[in-house]
Amino acid sequence: MLKDRVAEFVSRSLNGRRIQRRKCKFIHDPLWGTIEISNLEAEILDTPLLQRLKQIHQTGFVYQTFPSARHTRFDHTLGVMHLAGRIAETLGKKFKNFADRKSIQKVRLAALMHDTGHSAFSHTSEEVYANCPDMIEFKERNPEFANSGAGEILSFLITTSDPFREYFERIRKTLGKENVYVEVDDFAKLILGKATNPKKQFEAEIISGPFDADKLDYFPRDGRSAGFQLTLDFERLLHCMEIAEIDNLSGNKTAILIVNRGGFNPIQQLLFARATLFATVYHHQKVRACDAMVKCCFEHFRENKLPFRKAPGFKDGVSLESAADYLSITDYDFFAEAALHAEDTFQHRLISNLCQRKLFKRVLSISSRTIEGFHDDKKQPLRYRRLLDMIELPEKLRAMALEILAKSGAECTSSEVWLDIPTTPSFAKAGNARIRIHPGKGPETLMKLSKFIPVEKWVETYTQWYSQCYLFGPEDRKERIALARAAITLFQSRLKLRLMKEAVAEDIRDKVFP
């Protein structure tokens, strides 16, 4: 079972770990300045569970296109913890009956643990282990996790595992109740965006909500590292954050996180930053080619029953059959794997090519700009939407890529042909953000942000003008020409999408459309 496999990983990571009564620490962050780390947090930060995050790039392979984007999950985790604490502290000053020192410690610990479930290259590998049989089975047996990401689930299972509970309890006993006022169950569910105290929903929203600490850190951090100076007035937004009581689904009162009217502009900045980063950074063609190669590598290892042999704590490596296996692989482990295989093997060449930026080549780009009649034929956007929705059906998406290969007659391996559909950024959660307004001289009311900003239109605009799907293939021109011809025919017959000449990569375009 997935839960047991995760517990084994945590046990190996904490085996023999002693509590050292560390002092408070101060870390200087380039984004937020000085971050204070309590003795409790230091005991957790210095464990292998957190230290391994230093070996995982926050933005995966973005650094292959934006060279300065080399910050890690560890950097991001510190920033989220800092911001979560600042939000809770600010609310505590204004709403003492709701936010107290326990709330502050809960959200900081949840932030500290929220990314411990990540594996190599962050969300790139998450797309792979999300489809492992034990992860799928776990979500089917536990419907309360249906809307949680695979990385969030692993983080939650790490935090609630018996080995971590035992370690945390030893910290509590060593540091005393005057320093540790919470237990694991007080903050674990916050990782999933769920309240542990039904009367304090705002604690969960600080970790996962419309304007949570996670977004408030990674938007400016990722943008700055990639060279984009995105405007985000955090201090203004912090000043405008408030707590309001509403009726929850059970008919009881719960306190939620809202902003007053003055926070409208900072939230707009958040939405703009999200759209900008997805369009220009996360979904950059070369970044997606790298992601496809990583997924190709993991597929090759699984299908050929080749274990990743350099994973720590394993004599024979990990099989990659369980989602928990990926916890033992960092970016460093991934690249080191190449040296363990002969130079003439596919796995050695693939990993080495990634390291040296010899990437899969683009065959096709499918978007509103390359689909014939997209803005004249009302059916074309709907058909394109069907293609984008295939991101939710990875097996069918992979089957379509293999069908293209089979029809093309190209002489390349199946692992070299990838149909890539990036995830469309969701603005739904942002649209649910509550804003406190005072209509004239009447009573104050709470209204959703979607009443002020056409969030659905933003998604539609992104889909039509920014989203792009790619077909990647090997470097050989002859093979890519064959793949392009087969794919164009398949898209027209299967989805009724008519691709224009501009859809084909420039170096093979004249051969496909003579």
N, C-alpha and C positions, 0 to 999 in steps of 0.2 A: 504493500500500500504506500501511496505517496507520503502520507504523514509519517510513517515509520522510516522511510528512506531519508526524509528531511531530518528527522531526529538523529539518525546515524551520522549525517553530515555535521550537525551541531555538536554532537558528542565528540567527534574527532577534533573539531575546532577548539573546544573548551577543555579537552582532556588535560588534567593536571594543572589547570589554570588556578593561580592563587590570587587572593585579594590583597593588594599591596597598600591600601590606604593612601592612594595618590592625592596630591594636593590639587587645588583648583588650577586650571591652566588658562593661558591666554594665547589665542591664535590670531595672527594678523591676516585678514582676508582682503584681496585686492578690490572686492566689490563692496563689502559691508564694513570694512575696517576691523577693529578689535572685537573678537568673539570670545566670550568667557565660557569656559568649560568647567562644570562643577566636578567635585570628586566622584560622585556617582556616575556621571556621564563619562568621565575619564576611564573608569574601570571597564566600561563597555567599549569605548572607542579603541582601547588598546588591545582588544581581543582580535584574533584572526578573522572573526565574522565581519568586523568593520574594516580592519586593515587591508583585507583583500580588495576592497572597493578602490584602493589606490591603484590597482592594476586593471581597472576597467574604465575605458574612456566614456565620459558622460554622453557624448554625441556619436558614439560608434566610429564609423569611418569618415566622418565629416572632415577630419584633419587631412585626409588625402586630397581634398579640394581646397579647404581653408586651413592652411598649415598651422595657424596659431590656435586652432580649436583642439587643444590637447588636455583640457581639464578633465578631472575624473569624477566618478560617482562619490568619492570621499569628499572632494571639495564641495560638491553640490549638497551633500548630506549635512555638512557643517552649516552651510548657508540656510538650508531649510529649518534646521533646529534653531538657529539664531532668530530667524524671522518669526517662526511659530511662537517662540518665547516672547518676543517683543509685542506681537499681536495680543497674546494673553495678558501680558503685563499692562498694556495700554487699556484693555477692556476692564481689567481689575481695578484700575484707578477710577474709571467712570461708572462701573457697574459692580460694586463690591459684593452685592448679594449673589452674583452669578459666578464671576471669575475670581478665584482665590489662588493661593500658592500651590494647592494641589492641582488645579487646572493647568498652571504654568508647567509644573513638572510632568504632567501627563502628556501635554502636546509636544514638549521638547523630547521626551523619550520616544513617543510615536514617530516623530520626525527622524530621530536618530536611527530607528530600525526600519523605516519605510522602504528603503532601497536595498536591504540586505539580500533580497531574493534575486537580484540581477546577476546575470552571467556575462560571458564574453561579449563585448561590443554592445552592451545594454539592450536596447529594444530589438536589435537585429536578431540576436539569439532567442529573444522572447517569442518572436514570431514562429520559431521552430519548436521550442519545448511547450508552447501553448497547445500544440497538436499531439503531444505524447499521449499514449493511451491512458496512463495513470492520471494525467491532468484532466483529460476529458471525463474519465470515470469519476474523479473526485467532484467535479462540478455537477455531474448528473446526479450523484448521490447527495450532494449538499446544495440544493437550489438557492440557498441564501448567498452563494458565491457566484451566481450566474452572471452578474454584471461586473464582476471583479476581473482585473487583468491577471494573467498568469504570474507575473512578477510580484504583484500585490499578494497573491495567494501564498507564494513561497515565503515572502517576508512575514506574513501572518503566521504561517506554520513554523517558521524559525523561532519567532518570538514566543509562541505558545507551546513550543516543544518542552518536554520534561527536562532535558539537559539545560536549556536556557533558564527555565523556571528555577531549577536548583541553584544555578549560578547567581541569578538575581537575588534569590533568597539569602545566599551567603553574603552578598553585598549588603543587603538590608541589615543583617545581624551584625556585620562588621562596622558599618558606618552609623548605625543607630537610627531610631525613629526621628531624631531631630534633623537628619539629613535626607532620609528616604521616607516619604509619606504616602507612597502608592505601591500597589502590587501589579504584577504583570497584567492581570485581567482588567485593571483600571485604564490601561492605555492600548492594549493590543488591537482591539476592534477599530480604534481610530485610524489605523493603517489602511483599513478598507473603507474609510469614510463613514463609519457607523458609530453612533454614540454609545458609549458604555454606560452613561447615565442618561436615561430617556428625557430628563428635564434639561439636559445641557447639550443639545444638538450642535451648538456653536463650536464645541471642542472638536467634533468630527470635521466640521466645515473649515476649520483652521488648517487641517491636514489635507482634506480633499473636498473642495467646494468651488464655487464660482470664482473666487479670488483668494485661493489658498496659498500657504507659504511655499508650496512646491512650485507653483507657477510664478510666484513673485520672485523666486530665485532663478529658475532656469531660463526664463525669457531674457532678462538682462545679462545673465552669465553666458549663455550660449551665443546671444547676439554680439556681445562685446568681444568674445574670443574669436568669432568669425569675422570681425571687422565692421559690424553694423552697430552704430550708436543709436539704439532704440530708446526712445523717451519713455520713462516709466517713473512717475512721481510717487514713489512709495511713501514718502513722509506725508504727503497730502492724503493719500488713500488711508494710511494708518490713522491719521487724525480724524478721518470721517467714518471709521468703523464703529459700529454700535451693536447693541444687543436688543432684540425685541422678542416678546413672547407671543406665540401663536398656538392654535390648537393643532396637535399632531393627528395622525390617522386614528389613534385610539381615543380621540376626544379629550385628551389631557393637554395641559399646557407644557410647552417646551421652549427653550430659549434658542434663537437662531442668530446667525451672524448676518448683519445687514450693513449698508452704508447710508449716510444721509445724502441729501441732494448734492452736496459739495463733492462727493466722491464719484460723480458721473463721469467726469473727464478722465481720471486715472483708469477707470474700468474700460473706457473706450481705448485708451492707450494699450491696455492689456490685450484687447481683441485685435488691434492692429498689429501688435508685436507677434501674436500667434500666427496670424495670416502671413506676415512677412517671413518669419522663420521657416514655416512649412514650405512656402513657395520658393524661397531663394536658397535655403540651407538644407533642411532635412530631405527635401524631395529633389535635390539637384541630381541631374542625370548620372554623374560620376559616382555620387554617393550611393544611389540606388544600384549601380552596377557592382559596387563593392558589397552591398548587402546581398545581392543575388549570389555572389561568389561564396560568401560565408554560408548561406543556406545550401548552396550546391555542395560545399565541403561536408557539412554535417550529413546531408543526404547520402553522399558517397560513402562516408564512414558507416552509417547505419545499414545501408543496403548490402555492403560488402562485409558486414560484421567485423569492422575494424575498430577496436577500442582506442580512445584517446589515452595513450600510455603515460603521459607525463603528469597526469593529475595527481596531486599530493595525497598520500594516504592509501594509495591503491598499488598493489604489486603488478596487477595485470591491466591497469587502466580502467576507464569507465566505458560502459557499453553504449551510452546515450539513448537507452531504451526508456529510462525514467526521466521525468522533468527534473527530479532531484539530482541526477547525474551532472547536469549543467552547472550546478552550484560549485563544482570542483574545477571549473575551467574559467580562467581569466584571459584577458587579451594576451598576456605574456605566455601562458600555457599554449594558446592557440598557435602563435608563431613558432614557439619552441618545438612544436610537434613536427614541423618540416624536417628538422635534423634527424628525426628518428626513423625516417623512411628513405629508401634509395632514391637517388636523383631522377631515375627514369620512371618513377611511379606517378600516377595522376595526382595523388594527394600532396606529394612533395612539390610538384610543379604548381598546383593551384595555390597552395599557401605561400610559396615563394613569389608567385606572380602578384598576389595581393600585397605582399610586403614591398615589392618593387614597383607597384602601381602599373602592372601590365594587366589591364582590366578587360572584362568582357566588352565586346563592341556592340554598339547600338545597331539594331536591324530596323526597327520601326518605332515611331513615336505616335501614339494614338491620343488625340485630344480634340477639342472643339475646333482647333485651327487646322487640323489635318483630316477631318471627316467631311466629306462632300455634302453640301446642303444642310449643314448643322443648324444654321440660323434661318433657313427658309422652310425646311421640312420639319414639322412639329414632332414627327416620329423619331427623328435622329437623336435628339437629346434623351429621349426615353430609352432608346436602344443603347446609347452610350452609358446610361445609368445602370442598365443590366450588366454591362461589362464591369463597371466599377463595383457593383454589389458582389461580384465574384470573389472579392477580398475575404468575404465571410465563408467562402467555400474553397479552402486551399487545395483540397483533393481534386476538385473539378478544374481548378485553375491550372494545377500541375498537369492534369490529364490533357488539357487543351494544348499546353506547350509540347507535350510528347506527341500529340496528334499532328501538330504542325511539323515536327521533326520527321515523323513517319511519312507524311504526304510530300515532304520536300525532297526526300531521297538524299539529303545531305549526309556526308560521311563524317559525322562527329558524334561524340558521346551524348547521351541524354542529359548528363549533368552540365553540359555546356549551353543548353538552350533553356532560357528562363523568360517567362511571361510575368512581368512585374506590375503590380497595381498598388501604388501607395495608398495608405489610409487617408481619407479625407478628414481634415481637422474638424472636430465637433465644437460647435458654439452653443449647443443646447444647454449645457450646465451654466455657461455664462448668462444665457438668456433668462435663467431662473433666479439670478441674483436679485435680492429684494432691495428696493430703494425707498427710504422714508421721505415722503413729501408732505407739504402743507398746502393743500389746495385753497387758496384764498384765505378766508378767515375760518374755514371749516376745520373739522378734526383732522389730525394727521392720519395718513394712510400709508400702507405698504403696497408698492407696485413692482411687478417684475420688470427687469431691464428690457425684456423683449417688447414692452409697451412703448419704449422710447427708441429702441434700435431694432431695425428689421433683421433680426438674427437669421431667420430662414433665408432671406434674400442674400445675406453674406455667404451662406453655405452654397446657395445656387450660383452666385457669382464666382466663388472659388472653383466650383466644379466646372463651370463653363470656360473660365479664362485662365486658370492656373493648374488644375489637375492634369497630369499626363501619365499615361500607361506606356510601358516600354517592353519591347521584345529584344532580349539580348542574345548574342550568339558568339561563336569563336572569332578569332582574328581573321581567318581565311576569308577573302572576298567571295570566292566561288560558293562557299557554304552559306554565307549570309545572303547572297543573291537568291539561292534556292529557298532559304527559309522565308525571305520576304515575299516571294511569289506565292508560296504555299499559305502563308499567314493572311495575305490580302484576300485570297480566294476563300479561305475558311471564315474570316470575319464577315465577308459579304454573304456567304451561304448560310452561316449559322446565326449571325446576329443582325444581318441586313445592314451592316455598317460599310459604307463605301469610302475607302481611304484614298486620299489624293496623293499626288506625286510627292508633296512636301512631307508626307509621313515617313518616307524612306530615308535612311541615312545618306548623307550627301555623297559619300565615296562610292555608293553602289546604285544611286538613284537612276542614272541614265541606262543602266543595265536592266533595271526592273521596269522602268517606264521609258522605253526607247523612243 
